[in-house]
């Protein structure tokens, strides 16, 4: 779909994201084109949308895709505006209907699994001491007592006290996957999800990263990468920042997706979510007669 969009505006490069229009050549066309495309995406009843100079076809089985403006963690060069680039997101993953009941199930499931369940108390049979009866059953005029481990006595056992147990609950894998789709879609609807090319940070100084985050207003942000490990530069620079954290896409869960006010994904994370959460799509079979 984005290929047709690029052909309509004269762009032919980059599969995942594309520069809509050059600001130096036609600065006034960018806003008009984005406005018209957004209006078409929200109001068009058919499977094809028209853009200036061409035809924009709907992909993903006729479902309207989601477009986001790109951002950049690294300071861009002079004359380069990352917002001129758009990234196309799979609507099955990033435009799922909001299901609060599914989010509640996933959050409760995660919190239950995080409980240690290590509370332990001793019963009267586990308390150290003699089993001798403290005083005779009759004749003292006082209450009847057995041994010194009785729960009624100080230092005795605990009746019905907690024992180590597993608080984890079971939740179907497909429900958890739907919860991730709903959580990511909620972030898109709240305009609290950003996409960058890469999370590579050219340094290890916390102060430099802090200044850049202040410029972008990205405090209380969770950076998600689709790589096997978080880039070393970003991991070391963000280690001492209290309101910034980094995580890989495979480690992200519904709870932290909802907990952090902002998520910033790199392109590899977007591809990872679309590959693991998106619907499998098959191409039509070609018959040779």
Beta strands, then each sheet from edge to edge (+ up, - down):
strand 1: 17-19
strand 2: 48-51
strand 3: 54-57
strand 4: 66-71
strand 5: 85-89
strand 6: 193-196
strand 7: 221-225
strand 8: 244-248
strand 9: 262-266
sheet 1: 1+ 5- 4+ 6+ 9+ 7+ 8+
sheet 2: 2+ 3-
end
